[in-house]
Every structure is written in structure tokens, then in C-alpha cells.
Amino acid sequence: MIRVTYHGHACFSLESGGVKLLTDPFISGNPLAVVDPESLDPDYILLSHGHVDHVGDAIGIARRCGAAIIAPFELTQFCLRRGVEKIIPMNIGGSHREPAFGVKMTVAHHSSAYVDDAEIIYTGSPCGYLIGMEEKTIYFAGDTALSYDLKLIAEQPIRLALLPIGDRFTMGPDDAKKAVEMLHPDLVVPMHYNTWEMIEQDPEQFVASLAGLGCRGIVLTIEESLMLP
């Protein structure tokens, strides 16, 4: 079984067979996060793009526990220059295989740059991931708008889709519902909402809107887990 734990925003832990993946670990600075980033010890960190609320604590975690960062090429170079020792650079459409899992990098319609007080640093194209574990496919959409690219992504049967619903910067609930109609996943978990007022949404209402689409929606509270058989 795969254990999927929601840490808030777009941060999930995926654990299977002793291997731990972590997505977009925005924890420090996230007003809803409760986990201590020092307690996380992933083997791999998957980054969807370079915005601060997605890179988050990735560099600090990777430097502390030796995790490899999987990300678009430019973003891996950004991390490398900040002391990360293990990187797995990829680009849209590419795949990578490790013994316990595989990933394919998918299109995400968004932007990508690391912005701080001093400068704006280009970090490559934004992306999502198709993650293969235990012969199941998990789609981590990252930050994306609705597009017909999802129809191509859906050509691979999806067991679980992790989709943003916050609106303003990503798909909102209505577009996320259309995404579900295109993706045909077995299970949907919403993400990237309620971190701040500007992306406030009702996840229960979104999940209820999926009735009749042939899939099940689950709202995970912060630090709640589900087991994916």
C-alpha cells in the first residue's frame, strides 16, 4: 500500500516499500502547516516549479537528510548552487526510473521563478508529475490551469489525482471539476487552497460536485493520511 499524507498547500508525503517521496514542501511560512520540517526525511523531493510557496523548505531538507531533488533542469541547478548534493534534472515529457518508483514530467500551465527581495530568478518551466508506485499511477498536477493536455495525461489510468482548486493562481473548483472529467481518476484529493484568503475555497463542496463522475473525492485535513491499496 501507498501512504499519502497531506502537509498542506501542495505538500504531500508518499511512502511505499520504505521509500519516501515529498512534493513541494512549503512548510516554514505556511500559516496552516503543523509539521516540523526537521522531522521530514524523504529520499526524494519532487518540485513542480520555482515559486517560494512550492520550493519552500526543499533545499534545507535535502541538505540535512541527503534527499535527491527531482525538478525541471533549471530549478535543479538553482538547488545545486545552494548546497544540494543530489539532483535529478528533468524536463517536460521526460521520464526517470528508480528501483521503487518512476516519474514522468507533465505540462503545467503556470509560471516559474524564485522571487526574493533582491531578484527574480528564472527556474525553468512549471510541471506536474505522473508518479508510478506499486503499479499504480498518482498524478500530482502542481500549479496548473485547465487545458486539453489533461486528455493526453489521462491516457494512462490514474489511481489518484492531486489537483489544485484555489483559483486566482491555479484552477478553481469549476475548472478542477472539468479536469476530473478529462482525467477519469479513481480518487481525487484537492490541494492548494485556504493557505491564504485569496485562495479560499470549500473543499467539501468541490468533492460533492464530483458526484456522478465515476470517481471518489476525499478532503484530507492537514497531517491526515490515506492508504492507497
MOVENTA-V86683 format. One record per residue. N is the residue number from 1. SS is DSSP state (helix for helix, strand for strand, loop for the rest). BURIAL is # if it has 9 or more other C-alpha atoms within 8 Angstrom, else .. Layout:
BEGIN
N,SS,BURIAL + N,SS,BURIAL
END
This chain:
BEGIN
1,loop,. + 2,strand,# + 3,strand,# + 4,strand,# + 5,strand,# + 6,strand,# + 7,strand,# + 8,strand,# + 9,loop,# + 10,loop,# + 11,strand,# + 12,strand,# + 13,strand,# + 14,strand,# + 15,strand,# + 16,strand,# + 17,loop,. + 18,loop,. + 19,strand,# + 20,strand,# + 21,strand,# + 22,strand,# + 23,strand,# + 24,loop,# + 25,loop,# + 26,loop,# + 27,loop,# + 28,loop,. + 29,loop,. + 30,loop,# + 31,loop,. + 32,loop,. + 33,loop,# + 34,loop,. + 35,loop,. + 36,loop,. + 37,helix,# + 38,helix,. + 39,helix,. + 40,loop,. + 41,loop,# + 42,loop,# + 43,loop,# + 44,strand,# + 45,strand,# + 46,strand,# + 47,loop,# + 48,loop,# + 49,loop,# + 50,loop,# + 51,loop,# + 52,helix,# + 53,helix,. + 54,helix,# + 55,helix,# + 56,loop,# + 57,loop,# + 58,helix,# + 59,helix,# + 60,helix,. + 61,helix,# + 62,helix,# + 63,helix,# + 64,helix,. + 65,helix,# + 66,loop,# + 67,loop,# + 68,strand,# + 69,strand,# + 70,strand,# + 71,strand,# + 72,strand,# + 73,helix,# + 74,helix,# + 75,helix,# + 76,helix,# + 77,helix,. + 78,helix,# + 79,helix,# + 80,helix,# + 81,loop,. + 82,loop,. + 83,loop,. + 84,loop,# + 85,loop,. + 86,loop,# + 87,strand,# + 88,strand,# + 89,strand,# + 90,strand,# + 91,loop,# + 92,loop,# + 93,loop,. + 94,loop,. + 95,strand,# + 96,strand,. + 97,strand,. + 98,strand,. + 99,loop,. + 100,loop,# + 101,strand,# + 102,strand,# + 103,strand,# + 104,strand,# + 105,strand,# + 106,strand,# + 107,strand,# + 108,loop,# + 109,loop,# + 110,loop,# + 111,loop,. + 112,loop,# + 113,strand,# + 114,strand,# + 115,strand,# + 116,loop,. + 117,loop,. + 118,loop,. + 119,loop,. + 120,strand,. + 121,strand,. + 122,strand,# + 123,loop,# + 124,loop,# + 125,loop,# + 126,loop,# + 127,strand,# + 128,strand,# + 129,strand,# + 130,strand,# + 131,strand,# + 132,strand,# + 133,strand,# + 134,loop,# + 135,loop,. + 136,strand,. + 137,strand,# + 138,strand,# + 139,strand,# + 140,strand,# + 141,loop,# + 142,loop,# + 143,loop,# + 144,loop,# + 145,loop,# + 146,loop,# + 147,loop,. + 148,loop,. + 149,helix,. + 150,helix,# + 151,helix,# + 152,helix,. + 153,helix,# + 154,loop,# + 155,loop,. + 156,loop,. + 157,loop,. + 158,loop,# + 159,loop,# + 160,strand,# + 161,strand,# + 162,strand,# + 163,strand,# + 164,strand,# + 165,loop,# + 166,strand,# + 167,loop,# + 168,loop,. + 169,loop,. + 170,loop,# + 171,loop,# + 172,strand,# + 173,helix,# + 174,helix,. + 175,helix,# + 176,helix,# + 177,helix,# + 178,helix,# + 179,helix,# + 180,helix,# + 181,helix,. + 182,helix,# + 183,helix,# + 184,loop,# + 185,loop,# + 186,loop,# + 187,strand,# + 188,strand,# + 189,strand,# + 190,strand,# + 191,strand,# + 192,loop,# + 193,loop,# + 194,loop,# + 195,loop,# + 196,loop,. + 197,helix,. + 198,helix,. + 199,helix,# + 200,loop,# + 201,loop,# + 202,loop,. + 203,helix,# + 204,helix,. + 205,helix,. + 206,helix,# + 207,helix,# + 208,helix,. + 209,helix,. + 210,loop,# + 211,loop,# + 212,loop,. + 213,loop,. + 214,loop,. + 215,loop,# + 216,strand,# + 217,strand,# + 218,strand,# + 219,loop,# + 220,loop,# + 221,loop,. + 222,loop,# + 223,loop,# + 224,loop,# + 225,strand,# + 226,strand,. + 227,strand,. + 228,strand,. + 229,loop,.
END
